Structure formats: structure tokens, C-alpha cells
Amino acid sequence: MKFNLPILGLLLGCGLLRLHAGPASLLPDEILQLRALVATNAAAAKQFSGVHRLAEVALGAAPNPVEKVVTEGHLANDPLKIRTEAALADLGKIESLAWTWAVTDDPRYSDQARSFILAWAKVNHPDGDAINETQFAPLIVGYDLVRGTFSEADRRQIDDWLRTKASVLWNDRRGLTDNWFSHRLKVVGLIGWTIDDQTLIAKAVDGFHRQINRNFKPDGASTDFYKRDALHYHLYTVEPLLTLARTAERGGQKFFDYPATNGATLQRGVEFVVPFANGTKTHMEFVKSQVAFDLKRAQNGQGEYQAHVWKPHAAIGMFSEAAWFRPEYGALAAKLAGHPGETFFNWQMVVNAVSRPHAS
């Protein structure tokens, strides 16, 4: 759904709107299209209202960064994990502020997003753990949107912080396969394309090729599906690759249909979930997991890791992201979300509409 409005080109050409976002979020002309869509489509405006509400709350909040993110390998009642999760709420605030600025052009939102990002850059240090570092995706996307509003000195500070984060993550020797590597690739790639670091981009491209070749069966099943006996972890492998693939394809790569030597593709990873999502198949989660920590979490009372029938609505996010590549996945996501036939049932679908390469 592209908008052929002369005013868009006029605004860009005259420099009345100085937009500098990139492939990890939206390009300048796409931001203008997003504004037009929200202004003219009631369903898109409704989705934006939810983002806007979060941004309004964030305007009155103070940054709450932590030096080290602690999530991976910790039980839900661990005080360090509880402290981290409270701090990570900042990252959603940053993204909502950035999207609200993109739609409204109100500098209050970009200013507040900038103050939050700078606060995190001053306090937080990467530890190389892919499951901890994957939490920063909303901050990276938010930064990609508002990066052009930073002073040169502040932009250099954030770029250097993110580059260090990506380098430490890439050089860490833990989790070189399975879902860990998907999350590592997502963060390294998002940072690489956001700050235009060609070394990081090359690592993400090469790593994606290796991940498709090593961790997917010809039918699209991930090694995590068999290791954890859980669609939960199949999604956890596929979703970060979709996030990366969208950015990569906007940067000139072809990821979604890239074929492994065994015929596996990321699209087949998405397709593997379809029969479970449409009810053709069912799956009992975690019954035969080979990972001891899954059992430990189940024994700790964390119901999502106890044996249960997988619920199709868990795939709404994955199919919404996949709809950027193939619109038919959006129809399935809408049905799972309880909004059959609707296009703009979440914010991802609104963003898809103004950035999908084959939209017209």
C-alpha cells in the first residue's frame, strides 16, 4: 500500500522534514507514507493509538538502565532477573517514543527517546550472551528511526556502544548453533545496517547462510524443535531470523528464500508452523525436551515450560513478520488474532504496509 502523494516528494525535496532513518526501521519516504496512512486509515490510526499511549507514559518516565542484563539461565523468581525485566521496560518505551515521533514529527518524543538511549549507553555493558542481548532489538529499531535527530557527538557515542555490543556478541563462543545463533545474527545485523558497518553486515550475511544450512531440516523444522520438543523454541529460532531477513532484504540481500544445500529455507521454517496454526496438527510441548533447564523451569512452576498443547495464537507475531515477505501469512495471523479479514490488526502490519517491497 504505497501512497503516490506529490506532497511526500515535495516535503523531502524541500528539506522541510529531515528524516534519516534506515533499513532496520523505515526509510524517510516510508515515514511520510506511514504518516499519510495513519492520517487516512481508521484501522491504522487505531493501532497507532496504542503505540501513542505507551509513548505518552514514557514522556513522564525516567530511564532505568542496568549495567548487565540478566535473563538467560535464570528462573522467573530470581531477583536479578526481576530487576532486569523492570529495566527492560525502557526498551519498549524507546521504540514507542520513536514510532510516535515518526508519525507525529513532535520533537518531544524524539528528545525523550534520545535521553533514554543515551542513558543506557552510559550504563550498560554487553556480556556476549545472545539471549540477553536480543532484548535490545526495540532500542536498535528505535535508534534507527531517531538517529538523525542526534548530534554528531551523541550519534558517535551510540554507534560506538552498539558496535562494541555487536563485536562482543559476535566473538563470544557460547551458543554458536540453535536459537542462540539466530538471536546473535539478529542483533549483529540490526546494528550493522543501522550504523552502516559493513564488517558487521558481512558477518550477519555469512552467519545467516550458515544458520540455514546447519539448523533447518528440508521440511523447515529447526533443530531446536527436536532438541526441545517444542514449537515455542522453533518460533524462538525463526522469529529473530525474520527480523534480520527483513532488514537484510531492505539492504539488498535475499534471505527469505535463500536455499540451504538440503533445500531448507527460512520460508520453509515459517511453513512448518502452518499446519499446527490452522489446526491440521497439534503438538504437546516439552514432553521429550533434552534440555535440563526446561525441566527445572517446569518444576519451578513456570507453566509455559510444563507439558501442554501448543496454542496457535503464539504464532501471531511470527506470521505478522512473515507477512512482510508473503501477504498471505498476514491473513493467517489475522485469523489467529481473532480479526479474520482485517489488515491492520497490529502495528507490525501497519509498518509492513508502507515498507513491503512489492506493495503497490
Solvent accessible surface area in square Angstrom, and as a share of the most:
residue,aa,sasa,rsa
1,M,83,0.37
2,K,63,0.27
3,F,41,0.17
4,N,145,0.74
5,L,74,0.37
6,P,118,0.74
7,I,83,0.42
8,L,18,0.09
9,G,47,0.45
10,L,99,0.49
11,L,39,0.19
12,L,63,0.31
13,G,70,0.67
14,C,76,0.46
15,G,24,0.23
16,L,122,0.61
17,L,29,0.14
18,R,181,0.66
19,L,12,0.06
20,H,108,0.48
21,A,9,0.07
22,G,10,0.10
23,P,24,0.15
24,A,5,0.04
25,S,1,0.01
26,L,0,0.00
27,L,69,0.34
28,P,34,0.22
29,D,58,0.30
30,E,10,0.05
31,I,0,0.00
32,L,4,0.02
33,Q,14,0.06
34,L,0,0.00
35,R,35,0.13
36,A,14,0.11
37,L,1,0.01
38,V,17,0.10
39,A,85,0.66
40,T,103,0.60
41,N,45,0.23
42,A,89,0.69
43,A,45,0.35
44,A,0,0.00
45,A,36,0.28
46,K,144,0.61
47,Q,41,0.18
48,F,16,0.07
49,S,41,0.26
50,G,23,0.22
51,V,19,0.11
52,H,56,0.25
53,R,158,0.58
54,L,110,0.55
55,A,0,0.00
56,E,78,0.35
57,V,101,0.58
58,A,0,0.00
59,L,47,0.23
60,G,76,0.73
61,A,32,0.25
62,A,78,0.61
63,P,49,0.31
64,N,55,0.28
65,P,25,0.16
66,V,13,0.08
67,E,108,0.48
68,K,110,0.47
69,V,3,0.02
70,V,17,0.10
71,T,13,0.08
72,E,57,0.26
73,G,42,0.41
74,H,55,0.25
75,L,38,0.19
76,A,49,0.38
77,N,99,0.51
78,D,35,0.18
79,P,105,0.66
80,L,104,0.52
81,K,29,0.12
82,I,96,0.49
83,R,103,0.38
84,T,3,0.02
85,E,90,0.40
86,A,58,0.45
87,A,0,0.00
88,L,27,0.13
89,A,52,0.40
90,D,3,0.02
91,L,3,0.02
92,G,38,0.37
93,K,47,0.20
94,I,0,0.00
95,E,45,0.20
96,S,6,0.04
97,L,0,0.00
98,A,0,0.00
99,W,14,0.05
100,T,0,0.00
101,W,12,0.04
102,A,0,0.00
103,V,18,0.10
104,T,52,0.30
105,D,57,0.29
106,D,36,0.18
107,P,84,0.53
108,R,126,0.46
109,Y,4,0.02
110,S,3,0.02
111,D,67,0.35
112,Q,31,0.14
113,A,0,0.00
114,R,50,0.18
115,S,47,0.30
116,F,0,0.00
117,I,0,0.00
118,L,28,0.14
119,A,22,0.17
120,W,0,0.00
121,A,14,0.11
122,K,140,0.59
123,V,59,0.34
124,N,2,0.01
125,H,104,0.47
126,P,26,0.16
127,D,38,0.20
128,G,0,0.00
129,D,4,0.02
130,A,0,0.00
131,I,19,0.10
132,N,8,0.04
133,E,3,0.01
134,T,11,0.06
135,Q,55,0.25
136,F,0,0.00
137,A,14,0.11
138,P,39,0.24
139,L,0,0.00
140,I,0,0.00
141,V,18,0.11
142,G,0,0.00
143,Y,0,0.00
144,D,5,0.02
145,L,1,0.00
146,V,0,0.00
147,R,56,0.20
148,G,27,0.26
149,T,46,0.27
150,F,9,0.04
151,S,61,0.39
152,E,120,0.54
153,A,60,0.46
154,D,40,0.21
155,R,65,0.24
156,R,129,0.47
157,Q,65,0.29
158,I,0,0.00
159,D,15,0.08
160,D,69,0.36
161,W,23,0.08
162,L,0,0.00
163,R,84,0.31
164,T,70,0.41
165,K,0,0.00
166,A,0,0.00
167,S,37,0.24
168,V,56,0.32
169,L,0,0.00
170,W,40,0.14
171,N,97,0.50
172,D,27,0.14
173,R,176,0.64
174,R,110,0.40
175,G,26,0.25
176,L,57,0.28
177,T,61,0.36
178,D,23,0.12
179,N,4,0.02
180,W,50,0.17
181,F,6,0.03
182,S,0,0.00
183,H,8,0.03
184,R,1,0.00
185,L,0,0.00
186,K,19,0.08
187,V,0,0.00
188,V,0,0.00
189,G,0,0.00
190,L,1,0.00
191,I,0,0.00
192,G,0,0.00
193,W,24,0.08
194,T,7,0.04
195,I,10,0.05
196,D,100,0.52
197,D,21,0.11
198,Q,118,0.52
199,T,86,0.50
200,L,4,0.02
201,I,14,0.07
202,A,61,0.47
203,K,60,0.26
204,A,0,0.00
205,V,21,0.12
206,D,74,0.38
207,G,0,0.00
208,F,0,0.00
209,H,55,0.24
210,R,73,0.27
211,Q,0,0.00
212,I,0,0.00
213,N,53,0.27
214,R,128,0.47
215,N,4,0.02
216,F,5,0.02
217,K,86,0.37
218,P,66,0.42
219,D,83,0.43
220,G,0,0.00
221,A,0,0.00
222,S,0,0.00
223,T,37,0.22
224,D,1,0.01
225,F,21,0.09
226,Y,111,0.42
227,K,79,0.33
228,R,24,0.09
229,D,24,0.13
230,A,0,0.00
231,L,0,0.00
232,H,67,0.30
233,Y,13,0.05
234,H,0,0.00
235,L,9,0.04
236,Y,58,0.22
237,T,1,0.00
238,V,0,0.00
239,E,47,0.21
240,P,5,0.03
241,L,0,0.00
242,L,1,0.00
243,T,31,0.18
244,L,0,0.00
245,A,0,0.00
246,R,22,0.08
247,T,2,0.01
248,A,0,0.00
249,E,36,0.16
250,R,45,0.16
251,G,37,0.35
252,G,65,0.63
253,Q,61,0.27
254,K,157,0.67
255,F,0,0.00
256,F,2,0.01
257,D,73,0.38
258,Y,52,0.20
259,P,83,0.53
260,A,7,0.06
261,T,140,0.81
262,N,64,0.33
263,G,25,0.24
264,A,0,0.00
265,T,17,0.10
266,L,0,0.00
267,Q,41,0.18
268,R,107,0.39
269,G,0,0.00
270,V,0,0.00
271,E,76,0.34
272,F,28,0.12
273,V,0,0.00
274,V,31,0.18
275,P,32,0.20
276,F,17,0.07
277,A,5,0.04
278,N,83,0.42
279,G,52,0.50
280,T,103,0.60
281,K,105,0.44
282,T,108,0.63
283,H,29,0.13
284,M,89,0.40
285,E,1,0.00
286,F,17,0.07
287,V,83,0.48
288,K,156,0.66
289,S,32,0.20
290,Q,137,0.61
291,V,32,0.18
292,A,86,0.66
293,F,47,0.19
294,D,3,0.02
295,L,109,0.54
296,K,112,0.48
297,R,24,0.09
298,A,17,0.13
299,Q,138,0.61
300,N,51,0.26
301,G,54,0.52
302,Q,21,0.09
303,G,39,0.38
304,E,88,0.40
305,Y,25,0.09
306,Q,73,0.32
307,A,63,0.49
308,H,53,0.24
309,V,79,0.45
310,W,15,0.05
311,K,112,0.48
312,P,46,0.29
313,H,108,0.48
314,A,49,0.38
315,A,0,0.00
316,I,38,0.19
317,G,40,0.39
318,M,0,0.00
319,F,0,0.00
320,S,2,0.01
321,E,36,0.16
322,A,0,0.00
323,A,0,0.00
324,W,3,0.01
325,F,9,0.04
326,R,71,0.26
327,P,65,0.41
328,E,103,0.46
329,Y,8,0.03
330,G,4,0.04
331,A,68,0.52
332,L,29,0.14
333,A,0,0.00
334,A,0,0.00
335,K,138,0.58
336,L,33,0.17
337,A,34,0.26
338,G,55,0.53
339,H,75,0.34
340,P,97,0.61
341,G,84,0.80
342,E,88,0.40
343,T,73,0.42
344,F,9,0.04
345,F,18,0.07
346,N,36,0.18
347,W,36,0.13
348,Q,52,0.23
349,M,10,0.04
350,V,0,0.00
351,V,7,0.04
352,N,0,0.00
353,A,4,0.03
354,V,0,0.00
355,S,3,0.02
356,R,28,0.10
357,P,92,0.58
358,H,99,0.44
359,A,17,0.13
360,S,125,0.80
